[in-house]
């Protein structure tokens, strides 16, 4: 039977995949402006929910909460930009390095060990990214770097969540994202505003709501399960991206790009299997 942490992460991954589809349907709206709308929705939903539950809005570990919000904001700005400019599955696969950076950064931030064999698995995933960049002309060097950067900062954000563990309510952790992001996105949007038209308003609202739901399940997952175990379940997102990309945007790839995506998945899956095996051995001993 799947643990609660695993179920939460699987739900979060599916909802995030739906959100990514909506962003692809907003090519004319700047990524930071999309994030501004998302932050406004998140702030309202989180604030109302926390008020109803009578939970203090600003938490107690404010420095870590701020760092989580800042890292998440940077990651999302980079990721949304890649979503709008390269195929859905390619953007998702680049972001898929997030669990790798989560595990690596976890060595210093939350003092979780990474075994020598895991570095081989990480290397396989990075090789996959090289194949994707090298054989898909739709992925420029800038977009590839932005995708890797988004994954890195998501790894920082996830470690901040893990560092908080259960000391903060999940909605407080989520609240700090719009608190940090809105001033940045708002200032940018004042000088670069693009007026949404018609259905774009509904799509922007949908991005905000879906992200809020996904963030809640993701935060619950990281608070209730070992970091490396649940972080790697994001690999399911590549399958969603391939399916949604073909279904909604008729996106196809050459053989080498598919091999690159497969390599990324293999590296992450091997890491999951290895971590689970070591954990079971530790329990049995």
C-alpha positions in Angstrom: 0.0 0.0 0.0 1.3 3.5 -0.9 2.2 5.8 1.9 0.5 9.1 2.4 3.6 11.0 1.3 3.7 9.1 -2.0 0.0 9.6 -2.7 0.3 13.3 -2.0 3.2 13.6 -4.4 1.4 11.7 -7.2 -1.6 14.0 -6.8 0.7 17.1 -6.9 2.5 15.9 -10.0 -0.8 15.3 -11.9 -2.2 18.7 -11.0 1.1 20.5 -11.9 0.9 18.8 -15.3 -2.6 20.2 -15.9 -1.3 23.7 -14.8 1.6 23.4 -17.3 -0.9 22.8 -20.1 -2.8 26.1 -19.2 0.5 28.0 -19.3 1.3 26.7 -22.8 -2.1 28.2 -23.9 -0.9 31.7 -22.7 2.0 32.4 -25.1 1.3 36.1 -25.3 1.3 36.8 -21.5 4.8 37.3 -20.0 5.8 34.5 -17.6 6.3 36.9 -14.7 2.8 38.3 -15.3 1.4 34.8 -15.1 3.2 34.3 -11.8 1.7 37.6 -10.5 -1.8 36.3 -11.2 -0.9 32.9 -9.7 0.5 34.7 -6.6 -2.6 36.8 -6.1 -4.9 33.7 -6.2 -2.5 31.8 -3.9 -2.4 34.7 -1.4 -6.2 35.0 -1.2 -6.8 31.2 -1.0 -4.0 30.7 1.6 -5.0 33.7 3.7 -8.7 32.7 3.8 -7.9 29.1 4.7 -5.4 30.1 7.4 -7.9 32.6 8.9 -10.6 29.9 9.0 -8.2 27.5 10.7 -7.0 30.2 13.0 -3.4 29.6 12.2 -0.9 32.5 12.5 -0.2 33.8 9.0 3.5 34.4 9.3 4.7 31.3 11.1 7.7 31.0 13.4 10.7 30.1 11.2 10.5 33.2 9.1 14.0 33.2 7.7 13.6 29.7 6.3 10.1 30.4 5.1 11.4 33.5 3.3 14.2 31.5 1.6 11.7 28.9 0.5 9.5 31.6 -1.0 12.4 33.3 -2.8 13.9 30.1 -4.2 10.5 29.0 -5.3 9.9 32.3 -7.0 13.1 32.2 -9.0 12.5 28.6 -10.0 9.0 29.3 -11.2 10.0 32.4 -13.2 12.6 30.3 -15.1 10.3 27.3 -15.5 7.4 29.3 -16.9 9.7 30.9 -19.4 10.8 27.5 -20.7 7.2 26.3 -20.8 6.3 29.1 -23.1 9.3 28.7 -25.4 10.1 25.0 -25.8 8.0 21.8 -26.1 6.1 20.8 -23.0 7.9 17.5 -22.4 11.3 19.1 -22.9 10.6 21.9 -20.3 9.2 19.3 -17.9 12.2 17.0 -18.4 14.7 19.8 -17.6 12.7 20.7 -14.5 12.9 17.0 -13.7 16.5 17.6 -12.6 14.9 19.2 -9.5 14.9 15.9 -7.5 18.6 15.4 -8.4 19.5 18.9 -7.1 17.2 18.3 -4.1 19.2 15.2 -3.1 22.5 16.8 -3.8 21.7 20.0 -1.9 20.2 17.9 0.9 23.8 16.8 1.8 24.4 20.2 3.2 21.0 21.6 4.0 19.3 18.7 5.8 22.3 16.5 6.3 20.9 13.5 4.3 23.6 11.2 2.8 24.1 10.4 -0.9 25.8 7.1 -1.6 28.6 6.9 -4.2 26.4 4.7 -6.5 23.7 7.5 -6.5 26.2 9.8 -8.2 26.2 7.4 -11.2 22.4 7.6 -11.3 22.6 11.4 -11.2 25.1 11.3 -14.1 22.8 9.2 -16.2 20.1 11.9 -15.8 22.4 14.7 -16.7 23.5 12.8 -19.8 19.9 12.7 -20.8 19.7 16.5 -20.5 22.7 16.7 -22.9 21.0 14.5 -25.4 17.8 16.6 -25.3 19.7 19.8 -25.8 21.9 18.4 -28.5 19.3 16.8 -30.6 16.2 19.0 -30.3 16.8 22.2 -32.2 13.7 23.8 -30.5 15.7 23.9 -27.2 18.2 26.7 -27.3 21.2 26.9 -25.0 19.5 29.8 -23.1 16.3 27.8 -22.5 18.3 24.7 -21.5 20.2 26.8 -18.9 17.0 28.4 -17.6 15.5 24.9 -17.3 18.5 23.6 -15.3 18.5 26.8 -13.2 14.8 26.3 -12.4 15.5 22.7 -11.3 18.4 24.0 -9.1 16.3 26.6 -7.3 13.4 24.1 -6.9 15.9 21.8 -5.1 16.7 24.7 -2.7 13.0 25.3 -2.1 12.2 21.6 -1.4 15.1 21.4 1.0 13.7 24.4 2.9 10.4 22.6 3.1 12.1 19.5 4.5 14.0 21.6 6.9 10.8 23.0 8.3 9.4 19.4 8.6 6.1 19.7 10.6 7.0 22.9 12.5 4.9 25.0 10.1 1.4 24.5 8.7 1.6 23.6 5.0 -0.5 26.7 4.1 1.9 29.0 5.9 4.7 27.5 3.8 2.7 28.1 0.6 1.7 31.6 1.8 5.3 32.8 1.7 5.6 32.1 -2.0 3.1 34.9 -3.0 4.4 37.2 -0.1 7.9 37.1 -1.7 6.8 36.9 -5.3 4.1 39.6 -5.6 6.5 42.6 -5.0 8.9 41.3 -7.6 6.3 40.3 -10.2 4.2 43.3 -9.5 7.1 45.8 -10.1 8.0 44.0 -13.4 4.4 44.0 -14.6 3.9 47.7 -14.0 6.4 48.4 -16.8 5.7 45.4 -19.0 1.9 44.9 -18.6 0.2 42.8 -21.3 -3.6 43.0 -21.1 -5.2 39.5 -21.0 -8.1 39.0 -23.5 -11.2 36.8 -23.2 -10.5 33.3 -22.2 -7.0 34.2 -21.0 -8.5 35.6 -17.8 -10.0 32.1 -17.1 -6.7 30.4 -18.0 -4.8 32.7 -15.6 -7.4 32.0 -12.8 -7.0 28.2 -13.5 -3.2 28.4 -13.2 -3.6 30.0 -9.8 -6.1 27.5 -8.5 -4.3 24.4 -9.8 -1.0 25.6 -8.5 -2.4 26.2 -5.1 -3.9 22.7 -5.0 -0.6 21.1 -6.3 1.5 23.1 -3.8 -0.6 21.9 -0.9 -0.2 18.3 -1.8 3.5 18.7 -2.5 4.1 20.4 0.8 2.2 17.7 2.7 4.3 15.1 0.8 7.6 16.6 1.8 6.6 17.0 5.4 5.5 13.4 5.8 8.1 11.4 3.8 11.8 11.0 3.4 13.1 13.7 1.0 14.8 11.6 -1.6 12.0 9.1 -1.8 9.1 11.4 -2.7 11.2 14.0 -4.6 11.9 11.4 -7.3 8.3 10.6 -7.9 8.2 13.7 -10.1 9.3 11.4 -12.9 5.6 10.7 -13.6 5.4 14.3 -14.8 7.4 13.4 -17.9 4.8 10.9 -18.9 2.0 13.4 -18.4 4.0 16.0 -20.4 4.5 13.6 -23.3 0.9 12.7 -23.4 -0.5 16.2 -22.9 2.1 17.7 -25.4 0.9 15.3 -28.1 -2.8 15.6 -27.3 -3.0 19.3 -27.0 -0.1 20.7 -29.0 0.8 17.8 -31.5 4.4 17.8 -30.1 6.7 15.0 -31.4 10.4 14.3 -30.9 13.3 12.5 -32.7 14.7 9.3 -31.4 17.7 10.8 -29.6 15.5 13.2 -27.7 13.3 10.4 -26.6 16.4 8.5 -25.5 17.5 11.6 -23.5 14.1 11.7 -21.7 14.4 8.0 -21.0 17.9 8.5 -19.6 16.6 11.1 -17.2 13.9 8.8 -16.1 16.2 5.9 -15.7 18.6 7.8 -13.5 15.8 9.1 -11.3 14.0 5.7 -11.0 17.3 3.9 -10.2 17.9 6.4 -7.4 14.4 5.7 -6.0 14.9 2.0 -6.1 18.3 2.3 -4.5 17.0 4.6 -1.7 14.1 2.3 -1.0 16.3 -0.8 -0.8 18.7 0.9 1.6 15.9 2.1 3.8 14.4 -1.4 3.9 17.8 -2.9 4.8 18.2 -0.4 7.6 14.7 -1.2 9.0 15.3 -5.0 8.9 18.6 -4.6 10.7 
